[in-house]
Amino acid sequence: MKLNLSKPICFFDLETTGVNITNDRIVEISILKVHPNGKEESKTWLVNPEMPIPKEVTEIHGITDEMVANEPTFKELAKEIHNMIKDSDLGGFNSNRFDIPLLAEEMLRAEVDFDMKNRLAIDVQTIFHKMEQRTLSAAYKFYCDKNLDDAHSAEADTNATYEVLKAQIAKYDDIENDTKFLAEFSSRKKFADFAGFLVFNKKGEECFSFGKHKGKAITEVLENEPGYFGWFLNADFPLYTKKVLTGIKLRSLNNKLD
């Protein structure tokens, strides 16, 4: 089946040095770009993470320090990758909670201005979990009746994710072939920053989701406790979260000047 697209969508998968969004790095990235006319293009890069890959992680994805030693760093690849995805929505498996936040960190570290404001994000895992409660390998078997022999290979996982989404749309009558619907359906709690430190309340206001200010409107906290902003920027939070918080602060200041 053909996806009903209003703009390109890039399905992508990352293999990394670990699962810490702030501190870990990408070692492989694969992107499958699907255009509204059905044209597909794909690209896979091995990436030098500039840090050791833990043995237990190598045992999962099979990528060793030796394999990436002479590969380009993400900073060297960032502009090429950004050029491929900049006009597109994004799709992945567990991408809203891991792949997109980590990609954002790598982009911002490479001084590429990555933002999700004008794009949709479709998390195929969320759709799958809402419908069937399984892993990607099981999803591939369930929806496509195929075995995912190269699981934890970024390219194999990326292609499987794309095939699973098309099969999900074909299987369920109440899932629309529309990127906006799919993005909304595959979202969980409404986050302002993807990492989940900043969330929206029922009024649509950005709030902190943790600590002493949990549930409080960010604009209210920053006005009543100005030093909290500086503490946040100097603490160990993702760069994209800091970027979003800074944007909220600037917006608040501009509103006061108007």
C-alpha positions as CSV (number, residue, x, y, z in Angstrom):
1,M,0.0,0.0,0.0
2,K,1.1,3.6,-0.5
3,L,1.1,6.0,2.4
4,N,-1.1,9.1,2.0
5,L,1.5,11.9,2.5
6,S,1.3,15.6,2.2
7,K,5.1,15.9,2.6
8,P,8.0,13.5,2.7
9,I,8.5,11.3,5.8
10,C,11.8,9.9,7.0
11,F,11.7,6.6,8.8
12,F,15.0,6.2,10.7
13,D,16.7,4.1,13.3
14,L,19.7,4.6,15.5
15,E,22.3,2.3,17.0
16,T,24.1,3.9,19.9
17,T,26.6,3.5,22.6
18,G,23.8,3.3,25.2
19,V,20.4,4.6,26.2
20,N,21.3,7.8,28.0
21,I,20.0,10.6,25.7
22,T,22.3,13.2,27.2
23,N,25.6,11.3,27.3
24,D,25.4,8.5,24.7
25,R,26.2,8.8,21.0
26,I,25.1,7.5,17.7
27,V,27.2,4.7,16.1
28,E,24.9,4.0,13.1
29,I,22.0,5.8,11.5
30,S,19.8,4.6,8.7
31,I,17.2,6.8,7.0
32,L,14.5,5.7,4.5
33,K,12.9,8.8,2.9
34,V,9.4,8.3,1.4
35,H,8.1,11.0,-0.9
36,P,4.4,11.7,-1.5
37,N,4.6,10.3,-5.0
38,G,5.9,7.0,-3.5
39,K,9.5,7.5,-4.4
40,E,11.9,6.1,-1.8
41,E,15.5,6.8,-1.1
42,S,17.7,5.4,1.7
43,K,21.0,6.0,3.3
44,T,23.0,4.4,6.1
45,W,26.0,5.8,7.9
46,L,28.4,4.3,10.4
47,V,29.4,7.0,12.9
48,N,32.5,7.4,15.0
49,P,31.0,8.2,18.5
50,E,34.3,9.5,19.8
51,M,33.8,7.3,22.9
52,P,34.2,3.6,23.6
53,I,31.2,1.3,22.8
54,P,30.5,-0.8,25.8
55,K,30.9,-4.6,25.3
56,E,27.4,-5.3,26.4
57,V,26.0,-2.8,23.8
58,T,28.2,-4.3,21.0
59,E,26.7,-7.7,21.8
60,I,23.3,-6.2,20.9
61,H,24.0,-4.4,17.7
62,G,27.3,-5.9,16.6
63,I,29.1,-2.7,16.1
64,T,32.6,-2.5,17.5
65,D,35.1,0.3,18.2
66,E,37.2,-1.0,15.4
67,M,34.3,-0.8,12.9
68,V,33.8,2.9,13.5
69,A,37.3,4.0,14.3
70,N,37.9,5.4,10.8
71,E,34.3,6.5,10.1
72,P,33.2,10.2,10.2
73,T,32.0,11.8,13.4
74,F,28.3,12.9,13.7
75,K,29.5,16.5,13.5
76,E,31.0,15.7,10.1
77,L,27.8,14.1,8.9
78,A,25.3,16.4,10.6
79,K,24.6,18.7,7.6
80,E,24.2,15.9,5.2
81,I,21.8,14.1,7.5
82,H,19.9,17.3,8.2
83,N,19.6,18.1,4.5
84,M,17.9,14.7,4.0
85,I,15.4,15.1,6.8
86,K,14.8,18.9,7.0
87,D,11.7,18.9,4.8
88,S,10.2,15.8,6.3
89,D,8.0,14.4,9.0
90,L,9.8,11.6,11.1
91,G,8.8,8.0,11.7
92,G,10.4,5.3,13.8
93,F,10.0,2.5,16.4
94,N,10.1,4.0,19.9
95,S,11.3,7.1,18.2
96,N,9.4,9.7,20.2
97,R,11.0,8.6,23.5
98,F,14.5,7.7,22.3
99,D,15.6,8.2,18.6
100,I,14.3,11.7,18.1
101,P,15.5,13.1,21.5
102,L,19.0,11.6,20.9
103,L,19.1,12.8,17.2
104,A,18.2,16.3,18.5
105,E,21.1,16.2,21.0
106,E,23.6,15.1,18.3
107,M,22.3,17.8,15.9
108,L,22.6,20.6,18.5
109,R,26.0,19.4,19.6
110,A,27.0,19.7,16.0
111,E,25.6,23.3,16.0
112,V,22.8,22.3,13.6
113,D,19.5,24.0,14.5
114,F,17.2,21.0,14.8
115,D,13.5,21.6,15.6
116,M,10.3,19.6,15.7
117,K,7.9,22.5,15.5
118,N,7.0,22.2,11.9
119,R,7.0,18.4,11.5
120,L,5.0,15.5,12.7
121,A,6.4,12.4,14.5
122,I,4.9,8.9,14.0
123,D,5.9,6.3,16.5
124,V,5.1,2.9,15.1
125,Q,5.9,1.2,18.4
126,T,3.1,3.2,20.1
127,I,0.6,2.2,17.5
128,F,1.7,-1.4,17.9
129,H,1.6,-1.4,21.7
130,K,-1.9,0.2,21.6
131,M,-3.1,-2.5,19.3
132,E,-1.0,-5.7,20.0
133,Q,1.6,-5.2,22.8
134,R,4.8,-6.6,21.1
135,T,8.4,-6.0,20.1
136,L,9.5,-4.9,16.6
137,S,10.5,-8.5,15.6
138,A,7.1,-9.7,16.8
139,A,5.4,-6.8,15.0
140,Y,7.1,-7.7,11.8
141,K,6.1,-11.3,12.1
142,F,2.5,-10.4,13.2
143,Y,1.8,-7.8,10.5
144,C,4.0,-8.8,7.6
145,D,4.4,-12.6,8.3
146,K,8.2,-12.3,7.9
147,N,11.1,-13.0,10.3
148,L,13.3,-10.0,11.1
149,D,16.6,-11.9,10.8
150,D,18.8,-8.8,11.1
151,A,17.2,-7.3,14.2
152,H,19.3,-4.5,15.7
153,S,20.8,-3.7,12.3
154,A,19.7,-0.1,11.8
155,E,18.9,-0.6,8.1
156,A,16.9,-3.8,8.7
157,D,15.0,-2.2,11.6
158,T,14.3,0.9,9.5
159,N,12.8,-1.0,6.6
160,A,10.8,-3.3,8.9
161,T,9.4,-0.3,10.7
162,Y,8.2,1.2,7.3
163,E,6.6,-2.1,6.3
164,V,4.9,-2.6,9.7
165,L,3.3,0.9,9.5
166,K,1.9,0.2,6.1
167,A,0.5,-3.2,7.3
168,Q,-1.0,-1.5,10.4
169,I,-2.9,1.0,8.2
170,A,-4.1,-1.8,6.0
171,K,-5.2,-4.0,8.9
172,Y,-7.1,-1.6,11.1
173,D,-10.1,0.3,9.7
174,D,-9.9,2.9,12.5
175,I,-6.3,3.9,11.7
176,E,-6.3,6.6,9.0
177,N,-3.7,6.8,6.2
178,D,-2.9,10.3,7.2
179,T,0.4,11.5,8.8
180,K,-1.3,14.0,11.2
181,F,-3.7,11.2,12.5
182,L,-0.8,8.8,12.8
183,A,1.3,11.3,14.7
184,E,-1.5,12.0,17.1
185,F,-2.4,8.4,17.5
186,S,1.2,7.3,18.1
187,S,1.9,9.9,20.8
188,R,1.6,9.3,24.5
189,K,1.7,12.1,27.0
190,K,2.0,15.5,25.3
191,F,5.6,16.5,25.8
192,A,7.0,19.9,24.9
193,D,10.6,18.6,24.7
194,F,10.4,14.9,23.7
195,A,12.5,13.9,26.6
196,G,9.6,14.4,28.9
197,F,10.9,17.0,31.3
198,L,8.5,19.7,29.9
199,V,4.9,18.7,29.4
200,F,1.6,20.4,28.5
201,N,-1.2,20.6,31.0
202,K,-5.0,20.5,30.1
203,K,-4.9,24.2,29.3
204,G,-2.1,23.7,26.8
205,E,0.5,25.5,29.1
206,E,4.0,24.2,29.3
207,C,4.8,22.8,32.8
208,F,7.7,21.0,34.5
209,S,7.1,17.3,34.9
210,F,9.6,16.7,37.8
211,G,11.1,18.0,41.0
212,K,9.8,20.7,43.3
213,H,8.0,22.5,40.5
214,K,6.3,19.4,39.0
215,G,2.9,20.4,37.5
216,K,3.6,24.1,37.7
217,A,3.4,26.4,34.6
218,I,6.9,27.2,33.4
219,T,6.3,30.9,32.9
220,E,5.0,31.2,36.4
221,V,8.1,29.4,37.9
222,L,10.5,31.5,35.8
223,E,8.8,34.7,36.9
224,N,8.7,33.8,40.6
225,E,12.1,32.1,40.8
226,P,14.4,33.6,38.1
227,G,17.4,31.7,39.2
228,Y,15.8,28.4,38.3
229,F,16.4,29.0,34.6
230,G,20.1,29.4,35.2
231,W,20.2,26.3,37.3
232,F,18.4,24.3,34.6
233,L,20.7,25.4,31.8
234,N,23.8,24.4,33.9
235,A,22.3,21.1,35.0
236,D,22.6,17.7,33.1
237,F,19.5,18.1,30.9
238,P,19.3,17.4,27.2
239,L,20.3,20.3,24.9
240,Y,16.9,20.1,23.1
241,T,15.1,20.5,26.4
242,K,17.2,23.5,27.3
243,K,16.5,25.0,23.8
244,V,12.7,24.6,24.4
245,L,12.9,26.1,27.8
246,T,14.9,29.1,26.5
247,G,12.2,29.6,23.8
248,I,9.5,29.6,26.4
249,K,11.4,32.2,28.4
250,L,12.0,34.4,25.4
251,R,8.4,34.1,24.4
252,S,7.3,35.2,27.8
253,L,9.6,38.2,27.8
254,N,8.3,39.2,24.3
255,N,4.7,39.0,25.5
256,K,5.5,41.4,28.4
257,L,7.0,43.9,25.9
258,D,4.0,43.8,23.6
